[in-house]
């Protein structure tokens, strides 16, 4: 079991186990996400990264362990209540409402028109597409809409799962600095990403999961500076 502290953090996971099928896919995972920082959650395919994020946001139940948001235990809360508390999950797949316009998609999660405008300001590429149905946008534009919708919800903690999936590298690299800027505004970000080097480059902290368990937890820079260490923890 990994030890964590909840001093000055927004999100604390303690000894989390997530079961799927015949047994655990995540076991004994503890980590913390600090307000104003990016934590990269990386590891090989099938390591349990997506299952962990889904457990945090309430998509799937936690078998054991606890999830605490700003000192409040949310482990048994519904997904809706977790979202209302400021836990926002950007899932894989760029799930837009295809028949709604860009502005309408972003507005679904917003508390006010000002929140919509503020969120869209991070994506000037969408400025001329606000009245276009989201279903006809490119994959990169749809990902921008999904991220803008998440920002319009005023997240305290933002969970992002495989933002690069299906995107051209140039688009993915365009979005990474926005994630960093969101964190610098005071939001805690937990970023799951298959392109570990790029994720680590914008992150403050890193957690490597292999086989459903934590193999490394510490500074992201340490893994960037030591590729051999990154390979070692990936292999478990």
N, C-alpha and C positions, 0 to 999 in steps of 0.2 A: 504493500500500500504506500502510495506517495503522499507526502505531507504537504499541506498548503496552509496559507494564512489568509484570513479574510480582511485584514487591515488595509483599507484604502482600495478595495476591489469591488467591482460591481457584480461579478458572477463567480461562484465557487462551487466546483463539483468535488464531491468526496466519495471515493471508493465506489464508483458507479459500475453496475453490472447491467448489461442489456442482453436479453435472451431473444433468439429468433430460431425457429425450427427446433432442433434437438438439444440446443445448448447455448451457452453464452457466446456472443460475438464481440462483446466488450466486457472486460473483467478487471475490477480494481483500479479504475481510472480516476485519478484526482488531478485537478488543474484549476487555475484561477485566471480570470480575464480582468485586467485592470482598466478602469476608466481612462480614456485618453491614449490607449495603446492598441497595437495590433498583435495578436497572438496567432502564429501560423500553426495549424494542425496538419501535419504531413505524415506520409507513410505509404507503403506499397498498396496496390489495389487489393481490396478485400480485407484490409486491416481493421475495419470497423469505424472509420472516420464518419461516414454518412450516418450510420446507426447511432453514433454518439450525438451528433447534432440533432437528429430526429428525436432522441430521448430528451435532450435539453429543451427543445421547443414544444414537446408534448405530442409529436406525431406517433411515437411508439412509447409504451410504458417502460419505466425503470424497474428492473427486478429487485435491485437493492442499491443502497447508497442514497445520497442527498444532493439536491440542487438548491442553492441559496442565491437569491438575488437581492443585493443590498440588505443583507441581514434577515431576509424573509425566506422561509423554506417554501419553495414552490413545487416540490417534488410531486405532490398529489394534485396540483392545480390543473384545470383544463387548459387546453391549448389556447382558447380564447382569453382566459384570465391571464395567462403568461404574456400574451401579446399586449393586453391592456396594461400590464405592468412595465412594458417597455422592451420586451424580448422579441426581436423581429428576426425572422428566419427567411433568408433568400435561398430557396431550394434549387436543386438541379433542374434544368430543363426550360428555363425562361418562360414561365407560365404567365402569359399575358391573356387578357380577355380580347379575343381577336376581332370582335365586331365593335368594340368600343374604341374611341379615339385615344391618342396618346395622353391627352390631358385628362380624359375620363378615367383611364387606367390608373394614372397617378393619383387622381382625386379620390379614388375609392378608399385609400388608406389615410387620407389627410384629415386633419381636424379643421382646417380652414383653407381658403383660397391662397392665403399668404404662404402656407406650408407647401402647397403645390408649386407656387412660383419659386420658392427658395430651393426646393428639391430639383426642379428643372434647370435652375441656374448652373448647376454642376455639369450639365450636358448640353452645351450650345449646339451640338449637332442636331438636336431635336427641335430647335426653335422653329424651323419651317415645316415641321411634321406634326404639330400639335393637334391639327384637325384631321389627321390621317388615321384610318383604322389600324390598330396595332398588328393585326394579322397579316398585313401586306409589307411590314417593315422587314429589313434585313435582320439576320440573327444578332448582329452587333447592336443594332438600334433597339431590338427587343430587350436585350440584356440591359441596355441603358434605361429603358422604361421600367424594368423590374427593379433595378437599383434605385431609381428615382422614387418609385412607389414606396420602397422600404424607407427611404430617407424622409418622405412626407409623413410617415407615421411617428416621427420623432423618437427614434430608438434610443434606449439607454445602452443596450447590448445588441450588436448586430452579428448574426450568424450567417456566413456566406459559404455555400457549398459548391465547389468546382465551377467558379465563374468562367473559367476558360473553355469549358466543355463546348465543342463545336464552333468555337470562334477562331477567326484568323488571328495569328499572333500579334499583328499590329493593333488590332482592336483590343485584345486582352491587355497589352502593354499600355494602351491609352487609359484603361479603366483602373489599373492598379494604383496610380497616384491619387485617384479620387477616393479610393478606400483609405489610403493613408491620411488624406485631408479630413475625412469623416472622423477618424480616430482622434486627430489633433483637435477637433472641435469638442472633445470630451466624451465621445462614445467609445465603449469597449468593443473591439471587433475580434471575433474568432473566425479565422479564415482557413477553410479546407481547400487545398489546391494540389493538383497533380504535378504542376511545375514547381517543384520545391524551391529551386534556386531563386526564381522570381518572387515567390511568396516570402521567402526568408529575407530578401533584399528590402522589403518595405515593412518588415515586422520588427517589433521590439523583443518579443519572446517567442519561443518555439516549443512545441510538444511533438515528439515523434511517436506514432503508434505502430506497432508491428504485432500481428497475431492477437489483436484486441487488447494489448497491454502497452503501457508507456515504457519506451526504451530510452527516451531522453526528455529532459525538461530543463530549460535554461534559456540563456541568451541566444537569439537568432544569429547574431554575429559570430558566435563561436562555431556554429555549424557551417556558416559561409566561409569562415577562415580555415576550416579543417575538413576538406572533402572526404578524407579517409574516415573521419568520425561519422559523417553523415551516412556513408555507405555502411559502416559497421552497425549503426543503430537501425537503419532500414532493414538490414538482414536479421536483426534480432539477436 
